[in-house]
Amino acid sequence: MTDRIEAAATELRPLLQEFILWAPDNAPDSDPDLVGPAALWHRLIARDDVHLWKREDLRMVLVERLPQVVEDPDAAADGMVPAVRSYLTFLSETGRLAEGSDDLDDLLDELDAVEEDFVEAMEEVLGERDWEEEDDELDEEEVEGLGDFEPFTDELADLPTIRLRPDAELADAAREVPLIHKARDLAVWVGRSRKVGEDSLLSDDEISQALAVLGLPEPDEKPFAHAVPALWNLWNLAVDLEFLTPDGEDTVSVDADTAAWPFENDEDVLDAWMLGLHSVDYGDPELDDDDLTLSLSGLTRALLVRLLVAEGERPLGELREELAEAAAEFDDLGSAAWEEAGDPLASVVEWLSGYGMVTVEDDRVRLTALGTEGVVHLLDDDDIEVDARPAIDAMTALDLLSLSADLPEEEADAEFAAWMRLREPATAAEELLEAAAEDEADALIRVQAASLVGSLGPVAVPAWREALNEPSLRPYAATHLAQLGIDDAPEPSQSDTHWLILDMWTISAGLGRPEFVSSLHDIGPAPVLSSLLEVIWKMPHPHVEELLEAISEAHPDKQVAKAAKRALFKARSKAAPDAAE
């Protein structure tokens, strides 16, 4: 059966690749990746011709067969029927629905008719499985996949702080990534509106040309399509990077900006590199036997997470032994696959090196700065948290303020002390206040900056004087200059006090209702707060309206709530003419 499945999958692959290219523009709400199992089992149990579809095929495939083989019944229940609907539409609209097939309308009617039975079947599978953790002899902590990060959660949490390099350095490294340059060259060669074939994306002659462009060897025997996995990996990378995009039912084109790679803008460079980050999976070994290939799926991720746990570096031989053991534990075919591959880590290291994520020297594998950044992002994609922060020498004042707001006081103080050791106090004060002025709406950053600069004492006076010219910082500057006894500094005004109160309320509102109400009580008794509301609505604070609305809803005193509603009405009435202007 394995040989039949492999043959059917090979036959279907070009057609499904064309469908995946067609779907984003023509069926954006469907997931084209879900249709593969349905198309495969249609070929295996219903029809010899992958293009021939009859009404009765749908129930046979969806209701009778897929519940026995589906890997993710939850995803299938949600998206399989829409995906098949899009696939049948694709076959019909592109002229690929074979003669002798039922009409598209009849097929879609039948699909609607079996949908409820299909969903019920998937739900039964979910109920029967529940992955049967208690009944199976599986360990509760069994690894679900060779490349899963979850088993390393505790070790990752115990790591010392991971320091990330600044975007400018990472972008410079990304500009040198060889695989992106190859993907660009391939996309540029593809050009505009290149027709992709039905049985293979490219003809043998086209494959020969593409291989020459990329400097890859040509296979000894034709057809080439099944003997050039390196080419298809680069093709897929070009699609991931959005260097190649579909522009018709069976044509693809190079994106207009592709030839400009490497881009000048650092953010654009890193955005592109991140788009291709999941190409790490292309490093997994590809063997002639699909089952053996599957048993080593995730090997590249398995290596990456082990490098990070080891703080970025490990001997290659040690990794081979550990990963060979892990592959054997994960899958019954793992040992056979490892032996069949010869050196399974060769393709892994080659791809990761080509994507700028690792280096190999003296039989030791090391994560690069770009690689560390990438692994942290992959972990974040899986909702696994690690303590990753900007490197101290690369940390901007805004980085420091944003980070400090989320750290315990002791850790925040340590970060500040380390950051301060790299600059003069007067310069630090200027940088912190400039960062705080970037976003008038961010009260927490403003308070953090004022607190840190305040701790610097008289050396910060020039920075405080400059901050008097910034409306959102003037209240803090006037207050601190007064505390420092600066004779010619302006006295804090009532408006300054009101701004500080609004900042305090903004922060407490973000902590939850109890903290917010407590901060209102800190002002004084209800009459005092009501009197304050009668004037504070005039402040041009970015959060004044939402704060007044929150007070009207949260304060337990009815008179205060009414005062807040009146003040909110006045604030909105004042804001309307200003907005019109």
C-alpha positions as CSV (number, residue, x, y, z in Angstrom):
1,M,0.0,0.0,0.0
2,T,2.9,2.3,0.7
3,D,4.1,2.1,-2.9
4,R,0.6,2.9,-4.1
5,I,0.3,5.9,-1.8
6,E,3.7,7.2,-2.9
7,A,2.8,6.8,-6.6
8,A,-0.5,8.5,-6.1
9,A,1.1,11.3,-4.1
10,T,3.7,11.8,-6.9
11,E,0.9,11.9,-9.5
12,L,-1.1,14.5,-7.5
13,R,1.8,16.7,-6.4
14,P,1.9,19.0,-9.5
15,L,-1.9,19.4,-9.5
16,L,-2.0,20.3,-5.8
17,Q,0.8,22.7,-6.2
18,E,-1.1,24.5,-9.0
19,F,-4.2,24.5,-6.7
20,I,-2.2,26.1,-3.9
21,L,-1.1,28.8,-6.3
22,W,-4.6,29.4,-7.5
23,A,-6.3,29.4,-4.1
24,P,-5.1,32.7,-2.6
25,D,-6.7,34.8,-5.3
26,N,-9.7,32.7,-6.0
27,A,-10.6,31.0,-2.7
28,P,-8.9,33.1,0.0
29,D,-11.1,31.8,2.8
30,S,-10.2,28.1,2.3
31,D,-7.1,26.3,3.4
32,P,-5.7,24.6,0.3
33,D,-3.3,22.4,2.4
34,L,-6.3,20.5,3.8
35,V,-7.4,19.1,0.4
36,G,-4.4,16.8,0.0
37,P,-5.8,13.8,2.0
38,A,-9.1,14.0,0.2
39,A,-7.5,14.1,-3.2
40,L,-5.1,11.3,-2.4
41,W,-7.8,8.9,-1.2
42,H,-10.0,9.8,-4.1
43,R,-7.2,8.6,-6.3
44,L,-6.6,5.5,-4.2
45,I,-10.2,4.2,-3.6
46,A,-12.5,6.0,-6.1
47,R,-11.0,6.8,-9.4
48,D,-7.8,6.0,-11.4
49,D,-8.0,9.5,-12.9
50,V,-7.4,12.3,-10.4
51,H,-9.4,14.7,-12.6
52,L,-12.6,12.5,-12.7
53,W,-15.1,13.2,-9.9
54,K,-18.6,11.8,-9.4
55,R,-21.1,12.6,-6.8
56,E,-20.8,9.2,-5.0
57,D,-17.0,9.8,-4.7
58,L,-17.6,12.5,-2.1
59,R,-19.3,10.3,0.5
60,M,-16.9,7.5,-0.1
61,V,-13.9,9.6,0.5
62,L,-15.1,12.1,3.1
63,V,-17.5,10.1,5.3
64,E,-16.3,6.5,4.8
65,R,-12.5,6.8,4.4
66,L,-11.1,10.0,5.9
67,P,-12.4,9.4,9.4
68,Q,-10.1,6.3,9.5
69,V,-6.9,8.1,8.4
70,V,-7.3,11.8,9.2
71,E,-4.5,13.2,11.4
72,D,-6.2,16.3,12.7
73,P,-10.0,15.7,12.9
74,D,-10.5,19.1,14.5
75,A,-9.0,21.0,11.6
76,A,-10.7,18.7,9.1
77,A,-14.1,19.4,10.7
78,D,-13.6,23.1,10.4
79,G,-12.0,23.4,7.0
80,M,-12.0,20.2,4.9
81,V,-15.4,20.7,3.2
82,P,-14.6,24.4,2.2
83,A,-11.2,23.2,0.9
84,V,-12.7,20.4,-1.2
85,R,-15.3,22.9,-2.5
86,S,-12.5,25.2,-3.6
87,Y,-10.6,22.3,-5.2
88,L,-13.5,21.1,-7.2
89,T,-14.2,24.7,-8.4
90,F,-10.5,24.9,-9.3
91,L,-10.7,21.8,-11.4
92,S,-13.8,23.0,-13.2
93,E,-12.8,26.6,-13.8
94,T,-9.3,25.7,-15.1
95,G,-10.6,23.0,-17.4
96,R,-9.1,20.2,-15.4
97,L,-12.3,18.4,-14.4
98,A,-12.2,15.4,-16.7
99,E,-14.9,14.5,-19.3
100,G,-17.3,12.1,-17.7
101,S,-17.3,13.9,-14.3
102,D,-20.6,15.2,-12.9
103,D,-21.3,18.9,-13.3
104,L,-19.7,21.2,-10.8
105,D,-23.1,22.3,-9.4
106,D,-24.1,18.7,-8.8
107,L,-20.8,17.9,-7.1
108,L,-21.2,21.0,-4.8
109,D,-24.8,20.0,-4.0
110,E,-23.6,16.6,-3.0
111,L,-20.8,18.1,-1.0
112,D,-23.4,20.2,0.9
113,A,-25.4,17.1,1.5
114,V,-22.6,15.1,3.1
115,E,-21.1,18.0,5.1
116,E,-23.1,17.3,8.2
117,D,-22.3,13.6,8.1
118,F,-18.6,14.4,7.6
119,V,-18.5,16.8,10.6
120,E,-20.3,14.3,12.8
121,A,-17.8,11.7,11.7
122,M,-14.9,14.0,12.7
123,E,-16.4,14.7,16.0
124,E,-16.8,11.0,16.7
125,V,-13.1,10.5,15.9
126,L,-12.2,13.3,18.3
127,G,-14.4,11.7,21.0
128,E,-13.0,8.2,20.4
129,R,-9.4,9.4,20.4
130,D,-9.1,12.2,22.9
131,W,-5.7,10.9,22.0
132,E,-6.6,8.1,24.5
133,E,-3.8,9.2,26.8
134,E,-5.2,7.2,29.8
135,D,-5.9,4.0,27.8
136,D,-2.8,4.0,25.7
137,E,0.6,2.8,27.0
138,L,2.0,6.2,26.0
139,D,3.9,8.2,28.5
140,E,2.1,11.5,29.4
141,E,5.2,13.4,28.4
142,E,5.7,11.6,25.1
143,V,7.1,13.9,22.4
144,E,4.5,14.5,19.7
145,G,7.1,15.1,17.1
146,L,10.9,15.0,16.7
147,G,10.9,18.8,16.2
148,D,8.4,19.7,19.0
149,F,9.7,22.4,21.4
150,E,7.3,21.6,24.2
151,P,9.5,19.0,26.0
152,F,12.2,21.6,26.4
153,T,9.9,24.2,28.1
154,D,11.5,23.8,31.5
155,E,15.1,23.9,30.3
156,L,14.3,27.0,28.2
157,A,12.7,28.7,31.2
158,D,15.9,28.0,33.2
159,L,18.2,29.6,30.6
160,P,20.0,32.8,31.5
161,T,18.8,35.8,29.7
162,I,19.2,35.5,25.9
163,R,20.6,38.7,24.5
164,L,19.4,39.7,21.0
165,R,21.4,41.8,18.6
166,P,20.0,45.1,17.2
167,D,18.0,45.1,14.0
168,A,20.7,46.9,12.1
169,E,23.2,44.1,12.7
170,L,20.6,41.4,12.0
171,A,19.6,43.0,8.8
172,D,23.3,43.2,7.7
173,A,23.6,39.5,8.3
174,A,20.3,38.7,6.5
175,R,21.5,40.6,3.4
176,E,24.3,38.1,3.1
177,V,22.2,34.9,3.4
178,P,23.1,32.7,0.4
179,L,19.7,30.9,0.2
180,I,17.8,34.2,-0.2
181,H,20.1,35.3,-3.0
182,K,19.5,31.9,-4.7
183,A,15.7,32.3,-4.3
184,R,15.9,35.8,-5.8
185,D,17.9,34.5,-8.8
186,L,15.4,31.7,-9.3
187,A,12.5,34.1,-9.1
188,V,14.2,36.6,-11.5
189,W,14.7,33.7,-13.9
190,V,11.1,32.7,-13.7
191,G,10.2,36.2,-14.8
192,R,6.7,37.3,-15.7
193,S,3.7,35.0,-16.3
194,R,5.6,31.8,-16.6
195,K,3.2,28.9,-17.2
196,V,3.5,26.1,-14.8
197,G,2.8,22.6,-16.0
198,E,0.1,20.1,-14.9
199,D,2.4,17.2,-14.2
200,S,5.4,19.2,-13.2
201,L,5.8,22.8,-12.4
202,L,8.6,23.1,-14.9
203,S,9.6,21.1,-18.0
204,D,12.9,19.2,-18.2
205,D,14.4,22.0,-20.3
206,E,13.2,24.7,-17.9
207,I,14.6,22.7,-14.9
208,S,17.9,22.4,-16.7
209,Q,18.0,26.2,-17.2
210,A,17.0,26.9,-13.6
211,L,19.6,24.5,-12.3
212,A,22.2,26.3,-14.3
213,V,21.1,29.7,-12.9
214,L,21.4,28.3,-9.4
215,G,24.7,26.5,-9.9
216,L,23.1,23.1,-9.1
217,P,24.0,19.8,-10.8
218,E,21.8,18.3,-13.4
219,P,20.4,14.8,-12.8
220,D,21.8,12.0,-15.0
221,E,18.4,10.8,-16.2
222,K,15.1,12.3,-17.2
223,P,12.5,13.2,-16.1
224,F,14.2,15.7,-13.8
225,A,11.2,16.8,-11.7
226,H,11.5,14.0,-9.1
227,A,15.3,14.2,-8.8
228,V,15.8,17.9,-7.9
229,P,14.6,18.4,-4.4
230,A,17.1,21.2,-3.9
231,L,15.4,23.2,-6.7
232,W,11.9,22.7,-5.3
233,N,13.1,23.8,-1.9
234,L,14.4,27.0,-3.4
235,W,11.2,27.4,-5.3
236,N,9.2,27.0,-2.1
237,L,11.5,29.5,-0.4
238,A,11.0,32.0,-3.1
239,V,7.2,31.6,-2.6
240,D,7.6,32.0,1.2
241,L,9.6,35.1,0.7
242,E,7.0,36.4,-1.7
243,F,9.6,36.7,-4.4
244,L,7.3,34.5,-6.5
245,T,3.5,35.0,-6.6
246,P,0.7,33.5,-8.6
247,D,-0.8,35.8,-11.2
248,G,-3.2,33.5,-13.0
249,E,-4.7,30.1,-13.0
250,D,-1.5,28.4,-14.1
251,T,1.1,31.1,-14.2
252,V,3.5,32.6,-11.7
253,S,5.5,35.8,-11.8
254,V,8.5,37.4,-10.0
255,D,7.4,40.1,-7.6
256,A,8.3,43.6,-8.8
257,D,10.6,44.2,-5.8
258,T,12.5,40.9,-5.9
259,A,15.4,42.1,-8.1
260,A,16.1,44.8,-5.6
261,W,17.2,42.3,-2.9
262,P,19.1,42.9,-0.7
263,F,16.8,45.8,0.2
264,E,18.1,49.0,1.7
265,N,15.6,49.4,4.5
266,D,16.6,47.2,7.6
267,E,13.0,46.6,8.5
268,D,12.1,45.4,5.0
269,V,15.1,43.1,5.1
270,L,14.2,41.5,8.4
271,D,10.5,41.2,7.3
272,A,11.6,39.2,4.3
273,W,14.0,37.0,6.3
274,M,11.2,36.3,8.8
275,L,8.8,35.3,6.0
276,G,11.3,32.6,5.1
277,L,12.0,31.5,8.6
278,H,9.8,28.4,8.5
279,S,11.9,27.2,5.6
280,V,14.1,25.6,8.3
281,D,11.9,22.6,7.7
282,Y,13.4,22.2,4.2
283,G,16.6,21.1,5.9
284,D,15.0,17.9,7.0
285,P,16.4,14.9,5.1
286,E,14.4,13.7,2.0
287,L,14.6,10.0,1.4
288,D,13.2,7.8,-1.4
289,D,10.8,6.2,1.1
290,D,8.1,8.7,2.3
291,D,7.6,6.8,5.6
292,L,11.3,7.1,6.3
293,T,11.3,10.7,5.4
294,L,8.4,11.3,7.7
295,S,10.1,9.7,10.6
296,L,12.9,12.3,10.4
297,S,10.5,15.2,10.0
298,G,11.3,18.0,12.4
299,L,15.0,17.1,12.7
300,T,16.1,20.7,11.9
301,R,14.0,22.1,14.6
302,A,15.2,19.5,17.0
303,L,18.8,20.6,16.4
304,L,17.9,24.3,16.8
305,V,16.2,23.9,20.2
306,R,19.1,21.8,21.5
307,L,21.5,24.5,20.5
308,L,19.6,27.1,22.3
309,V,19.2,25.0,25.4
310,A,23.0,24.6,25.3
311,E,23.3,28.4,25.1
312,G,24.2,28.4,21.4
313,E,26.9,25.9,20.8
314,R,27.4,22.1,20.8
315,P,29.8,19.5,19.3
316,L,28.3,18.1,16.0
317,G,29.2,14.5,16.9
318,E,27.4,14.9,20.3
319,L,24.3,16.2,18.5
320,R,24.4,13.3,16.0
321,E,24.3,10.7,18.8
322,E,21.5,12.5,20.8
323,L,19.4,13.1,17.7
324,A,19.8,9.6,16.4
325,E,18.5,8.3,19.8
326,A,15.7,10.9,19.7
327,A,14.6,9.8,16.2
328,A,14.6,6.1,17.3
329,E,12.4,7.0,20.3
330,F,10.0,9.1,18.3
331,D,9.3,6.6,15.5
332,D,9.7,2.9,15.0
333,L,11.3,3.7,11.7
334,G,13.7,6.3,13.1
335,S,16.7,4.1,13.3
336,A,16.2,2.7,9.8
337,A,15.7,6.2,8.5
338,W,18.8,7.5,10.2
339,E,20.9,4.7,8.7
340,E,19.3,5.2,5.2
341,A,20.1,8.9,5.3
342,G,23.8,8.2,6.0
343,D,24.4,11.6,7.6
344,P,21.0,13.1,8.4
345,L,22.5,16.2,9.8
346,A,24.3,17.1,6.6
347,S,21.2,18.6,4.9
348,V,20.1,20.1,8.2
349,V,23.4,22.0,8.7
350,E,23.6,22.9,5.0
351,W,20.2,24.6,5.0
352,L,20.7,26.3,8.4
353,S,24.1,27.6,7.3
354,G,22.7,28.7,4.0
355,Y,19.9,30.6,5.9
356,G,22.5,32.3,8.1
357,M,21.4,30.6,11.3
358,V,24.4,28.4,12.2
359,T,28.1,28.2,11.6
360,V,30.3,25.0,11.8
361,E,33.9,25.2,12.9
362,D,36.1,22.5,14.4
363,D,33.2,20.1,14.4
364,R,31.1,22.5,16.6
365,V,27.8,24.0,15.6
366,R,27.1,27.5,16.8
367,L,23.9,29.6,16.5
368,T,24.6,32.9,14.9
369,A,22.9,36.1,16.1
370,L,20.4,35.7,13.3
371,G,19.9,32.1,14.3
372,T,19.2,33.0,17.9
373,E,16.7,35.6,16.8
374,G,15.0,33.0,14.6
375,V,14.8,30.3,17.2
376,V,13.3,32.8,19.7
377,H,10.6,33.7,17.0
378,L,9.9,30.0,16.4
379,L,9.4,29.4,20.1
380,D,7.1,32.4,20.3
381,D,5.1,30.9,17.4
382,D,4.5,27.9,19.6
383,D,3.6,30.1,22.6
384,I,6.8,29.1,24.5
385,E,8.3,32.0,26.4
386,V,12.0,32.5,26.9
387,D,13.7,35.4,28.6
388,A,15.0,37.2,25.5
389,R,16.1,40.8,25.7
390,P,18.1,43.3,23.6
391,A,21.8,43.1,24.3
392,I,22.8,45.8,26.8
393,D,25.3,47.4,24.3
394,A,22.6,47.6,21.7
395,M,19.7,48.5,24.0
396,T,18.0,51.9,23.2
397,A,16.5,54.0,25.9
398,L,13.0,53.0,24.6
399,D,14.1,49.3,24.8
400,L,15.1,49.8,28.4
401,L,11.9,51.6,29.3
402,S,9.6,49.1,27.6
403,L,11.5,46.2,29.2
404,S,11.6,47.7,32.7
405,A,7.8,48.1,32.7
406,D,7.5,44.3,32.6
407,L,10.3,43.3,35.0
408,P,10.3,42.9,38.7
409,E,11.9,45.9,40.4
410,E,15.2,44.2,41.2
411,E,15.7,43.0,37.6
412,A,14.7,46.3,36.2
413,D,17.2,48.1,38.4
414,A,19.9,45.6,37.3
415,E,19.2,46.3,33.6
416,F,19.3,50.1,34.3
417,A,22.6,49.8,36.1
418,A,24.1,47.8,33.3
419,W,22.8,50.2,30.7
420,M,24.1,53.2,32.6
421,R,27.6,51.8,32.7
422,L,27.8,52.3,28.9
423,R,27.0,56.1,28.9
424,E,27.4,59.3,30.7
425,P,24.6,60.2,33.2
426,A,23.7,63.4,31.4
427,T,23.5,61.6,28.1
428,A,21.4,58.9,29.6
429,A,18.9,61.4,30.9
430,E,18.6,63.0,27.5
431,E,18.0,59.6,25.8
432,L,15.4,58.5,28.3
433,L,13.4,61.7,28.1
434,E,13.6,61.7,24.3
435,A,12.3,58.1,24.3
436,A,9.5,59.0,26.6
437,A,8.4,61.8,24.3
438,E,8.0,59.6,21.3
439,D,4.4,58.5,22.2
440,E,2.3,60.9,24.1
441,A,-0.3,58.1,24.7
442,D,2.2,55.9,26.6
443,A,1.8,57.0,30.2
444,L,3.7,54.0,31.6
445,I,6.8,54.7,29.6
446,R,6.6,58.3,30.6
447,V,6.5,57.4,34.3
448,Q,9.3,54.9,33.9
449,A,11.5,57.5,32.3
450,A,10.7,60.2,34.9
451,S,11.6,57.8,37.7
452,L,14.9,56.7,36.1
453,V,16.0,60.2,35.2
454,G,14.9,61.4,38.7
455,S,17.3,58.9,40.2
456,L,20.2,60.6,38.4
457,G,20.0,63.8,40.5
458,P,21.4,67.2,39.5
459,V,23.3,65.9,36.5
460,A,19.9,65.5,34.8
461,V,19.0,69.2,35.1
462,P,19.8,70.1,31.5
463,A,17.7,67.2,30.2
464,W,14.8,68.3,32.5
465,R,15.1,71.9,31.2
466,E,14.8,70.6,27.6
467,A,11.8,68.5,28.6
468,L,9.9,71.6,29.7
469,N,9.3,72.2,26.0
470,E,7.5,68.8,25.6
471,P,3.8,69.1,26.8
472,S,3.6,65.4,27.9
473,L,6.9,65.7,29.9
474,R,6.5,69.3,31.2
475,P,4.7,68.2,34.4
476,Y,7.5,65.8,35.3
477,A,10.2,68.2,34.4
478,A,8.7,71.1,36.4
479,T,8.1,68.8,39.4
480,H,11.7,67.4,39.4
481,L,13.3,70.8,38.9
482,A,11.4,72.1,41.8
483,Q,12.5,69.1,44.0
484,L,16.1,69.8,43.0
485,G,15.7,73.5,44.1
486,I,16.5,75.0,40.7
487,D,15.8,78.7,41.3
488,D,14.8,79.8,37.8
489,A,12.7,76.8,37.0
490,P,8.9,77.2,36.6
491,E,6.8,76.1,39.5
492,P,4.5,73.1,38.8
493,S,1.0,74.4,37.8
494,Q,-2.4,73.0,38.5
495,S,-2.5,71.7,34.9
496,D,0.8,69.9,35.6
497,T,-0.8,68.2,38.6
498,H,-3.9,67.3,36.6
499,W,-1.7,65.7,33.9
500,L,0.2,63.6,36.4
501,I,-3.1,62.4,37.9
502,L,-4.4,61.4,34.5
503,D,-1.2,59.5,33.8
504,M,-1.6,57.7,37.1
505,W,-5.2,56.8,36.3
506,T,-4.2,55.6,32.9
507,I,-1.7,53.2,34.3
508,S,-4.0,51.9,37.1
509,A,-6.8,51.4,34.6
510,G,-4.5,49.0,32.7
511,L,-4.1,47.0,35.9
512,G,-7.8,46.1,36.4
513,R,-10.9,47.5,37.9
514,P,-9.9,47.2,41.6
515,E,-6.6,49.0,41.1
516,F,-8.4,51.7,39.1
517,V,-11.0,52.3,41.7
518,S,-8.3,52.4,44.4
519,S,-6.4,55.1,42.5
520,L,-9.7,57.1,42.4
521,H,-10.1,56.8,46.2
522,D,-6.5,58.0,46.6
523,I,-7.7,61.5,45.4
524,G,-9.9,61.8,48.4
525,P,-13.6,61.7,49.4
526,A,-16.3,61.6,46.7
527,P,-16.9,65.4,46.8
528,V,-13.2,66.1,46.3
529,L,-13.1,63.7,43.3
530,S,-16.3,65.2,41.9
531,S,-14.8,68.7,42.1
532,L,-11.7,67.5,40.3
533,L,-13.7,66.0,37.5
534,E,-15.4,69.3,36.9
535,V,-12.1,70.8,35.7
536,I,-9.8,67.9,34.7
537,W,-11.9,67.2,31.6
538,K,-10.3,70.3,30.0
539,M,-6.9,68.7,29.9
540,P,-5.6,67.8,26.4
541,H,-4.6,64.4,27.7
542,P,-4.8,61.5,25.1
543,H,-6.8,59.3,27.5
544,V,-9.1,61.8,29.2
545,E,-12.3,60.7,27.5
546,E,-11.8,57.0,28.1
547,L,-10.8,57.6,31.7
548,L,-13.9,59.7,32.4
549,E,-16.1,57.0,30.8
550,A,-14.3,54.4,33.0
551,I,-14.9,56.4,36.1
552,S,-18.6,56.7,35.3
553,E,-18.9,53.0,35.0
554,A,-16.6,51.9,37.8
555,H,-16.9,54.3,40.7
556,P,-19.3,53.0,43.4
557,D,-20.5,56.5,44.4
558,K,-23.4,57.6,42.2
559,Q,-22.6,61.3,42.5
560,V,-19.0,60.7,41.3
561,A,-20.4,58.6,38.4
562,K,-22.8,61.4,37.4
563,A,-20.0,64.0,37.6
564,A,-17.8,61.8,35.4
565,K,-20.6,61.5,32.8
566,R,-21.1,65.3,32.8
567,A,-17.4,65.8,32.4
568,L,-17.3,63.3,29.6
569,F,-20.0,65.1,27.7
570,K,-18.1,68.4,28.0
571,A,-14.9,66.7,26.9
572,R,-16.5,65.2,23.8
573,S,-18.3,68.4,23.0
574,K,-15.0,70.3,23.2
575,A,-13.2,67.6,21.1
576,A,-15.8,67.7,18.2
577,P,-15.0,71.2,16.9
578,D,-11.3,70.5,17.3
579,A,-11.6,67.4,15.2
580,A,-13.6,69.3,12.5
581,E,-10.9,71.8,12.2
